[in-house]
């Protein structure tokens, strides 16, 4: 996916000759279930570096490639504190209402 995004965005480079940065978007994957595997950040970095090297060789100039990490850096490093305001069940689903707003 990252490779296709990079290829699509840089294919537009000729329409934007002053382009200096390509933002590949965000949302680096985090594990949310035990059966999911961890994101290989080194593999993502290597893919972007390979693409960047190839692109720079073709066009003879440099571009910065940016990735927005999304929740990747904070998802496993914080806790949300909230008050439970209601609990209800509908069919096989259980719902919990919470209040996580700021109160001075």
BELMO-V38869 format. One record per residue. N is the residue number from 1. SS is DSSP state (hx for helix, st for strand, lp for the rest). PSI is psi in whole degrees, -180 to 180 (* if undefined). D_LAST is the distance of its C-alpha to the last C-alpha in Angstrom with 1 decimal. Layout:
n->(N | N)
ss->(SS | SS)
psi->(PSI | PSI)
d_last->(D_LAST | D_LAST)
//
This chain:
n->(1 | 2 | 3 | 4 | 5 | 6 | 7 | 8 | 9 | 10 | 11 | 12 | 13 | 14 | 15 | 16 | 17 | 18 | 19 | 20 | 21 | 22 | 23 | 24 | 25 | 26 | 27 | 28 | 29 | 30 | 31 | 32 | 33 | 34 | 35 | 36 | 37 | 38 | 39 | 40 | 41 | 42 | 43 | 44 | 45 | 46 | 47 | 48 | 49 | 50 | 51 | 52 | 53 | 54 | 55 | 56 | 57 | 58 | 59 | 60 | 61 | 62 | 63 | 64 | 65 | 66 | 67 | 68 | 69 | 70 | 71 | 72 | 73 | 74 | 75 | 76 | 77 | 78 | 79 | 80 | 81 | 82 | 83 | 84 | 85 | 86 | 87 | 88 | 89 | 90 | 91 | 92 | 93 | 94 | 95 | 96 | 97 | 98 | 99 | 100 | 101 | 102 | 103 | 104)
ss->(lp | hx | hx | hx | hx | hx | hx | hx | hx | hx | hx | lp | hx | hx | hx | lp | lp | lp | lp | lp | st | st | st | st | st | st | lp | lp | lp | lp | lp | lp | lp | lp | lp | lp | lp | lp | lp | lp | hx | hx | hx | hx | hx | hx | hx | hx | hx | hx | hx | hx | hx | hx | hx | hx | hx | hx | hx | lp | lp | lp | lp | st | st | st | st | st | lp | lp | lp | lp | lp | lp | lp | lp | lp | lp | lp | lp | lp | lp | st | st | st | st | st | st | st | st | lp | lp | st | st | st | st | st | st | st | lp | lp | lp | lp | lp)
psi->(-49 | -40 | -44 | -41 | -47 | -44 | -43 | -48 | -41 | -20 | -20 | -2 | -38 | -25 | -15 | 77 | -18 | 10 | 131 | -23 | 141 | 117 | 113 | 2 | -160 | -169 | 48 | 135 | 141 | 154 | 134 | -12 | 149 | -29 | -9 | 146 | 153 | 147 | 133 | 93 | -37 | -38 | -42 | -46 | -42 | -43 | -44 | -41 | -41 | -46 | -43 | -45 | -45 | -45 | -46 | -36 | -38 | -44 | -15 | 25 | 166 | 149 | 146 | 136 | 124 | 147 | 134 | 119 | -17 | -133 | -3 | -43 | -22 | -16 | -38 | 13 | 16 | 170 | 140 | 120 | 133 | 159 | 134 | 126 | -21 | 154 | 130 | 159 | 136 | 118 | -125 | 12 | 140 | 133 | 140 | 121 | 138 | 160 | 108 | 18 | 162 | 132 | 121 | *)
d_last->(43.7 | 42.6 | 46.3 | 46.8 | 43.7 | 45.0 | 48.5 | 47.4 | 45.3 | 47.9 | 50.6 | 49.1 | 49.4 | 52.7 | 51.0 | 48.5 | 50.6 | 47.8 | 45.5 | 44.1 | 41.3 | 41.2 | 37.8 | 38.7 | 35.3 | 33.0 | 32.0 | 33.8 | 34.3 | 32.5 | 33.9 | 32.2 | 35.2 | 37.6 | 40.5 | 39.2 | 40.4 | 38.3 | 38.5 | 41.2 | 39.6 | 42.9 | 44.7 | 42.4 | 42.7 | 46.4 | 46.8 | 45.0 | 47.0 | 50.2 | 49.4 | 48.5 | 51.7 | 53.8 | 52.1 | 52.6 | 56.3 | 56.9 | 55.4 | 56.0 | 52.5 | 49.1 | 45.9 | 42.5 | 41.2 | 37.4 | 35.6 | 31.9 | 30.9 | 28.2 | 26.6 | 29.5 | 27.8 | 24.5 | 25.2 | 26.5 | 24.2 | 20.8 | 19.2 | 16.8 | 14.8 | 14.4 | 14.9 | 18.4 | 18.5 | 22.2 | 25.4 | 28.5 | 31.9 | 34.2 | 37.6 | 37.3 | 33.7 | 30.6 | 27.2 | 23.8 | 20.9 | 17.5 | 13.8 | 12.6 | 9.9 | 6.5 | 3.8 | 0.0)
//
